[in-house]
Amino acid sequence: MNAPTPAQTADVQVAAGSSLRLNARAVALLLIALAVMLLAIAPLRGYLDERGQLADLEKQAAVLERQNQTLQERIDRLSDATFLERIARECMGMVKPGETAFVVVPAHGKPDPPDC
């Protein structure tokens, strides 16, 4: 077998040295990338939390809009004189002056109250 010449030994050492230097650079780069990722976690978590809260608030706003619409429809109905008169007659038993009120009592006794 041939023993390695001093020139070949120097080439191996240079190659090994450059390989170590490249590995050290790779490790340093990896550490820097890891540090950047760790520093980015907190803002990313905050961003995702804010998106979740925004979605919840949008759902809540939609529910409130539906409730507002229902209440506005009720306001419109209660502004109608005909509707108010019907409610007064059916639910409160009111009559106009000069009218006579009649209450029909079922055979079993008490009358059922109207749905008001």
C-alpha positions, 0 to 999 in steps of 0.5 A: 500500500501506498502511504499518503504523501505530505501534499495529500495529507495537507489537502485532507487537513484543509478539506477537513478544516473548511468542512468544520468551518462550514459546519460552524457557519451552518450551526450559527445560521441555524441558531440565528434562524431559531432565535428569529423564529422564537422572537416571532412566536409572540407576535404571531400568537397575538395576531392569531388571538386578535383574529379570533377575537375579531371573528367573535365580535363579528358574530356578536355584531351580527346577532345584535343586528338581528335583534335590532331589526326585530326590535325595529319591527316591533316599534313599527307595529306598536306605532300602528293605531290599528295594532294598538287597538287590537292589543288593547281590546284583546289583551287588556279587555278595553272597550270604547265608550258606549260599547259593552264588553262580553266575556265568553266563559268556557264550560270548564270554568276559567277562560284562557288568557289571550297570548299577548 
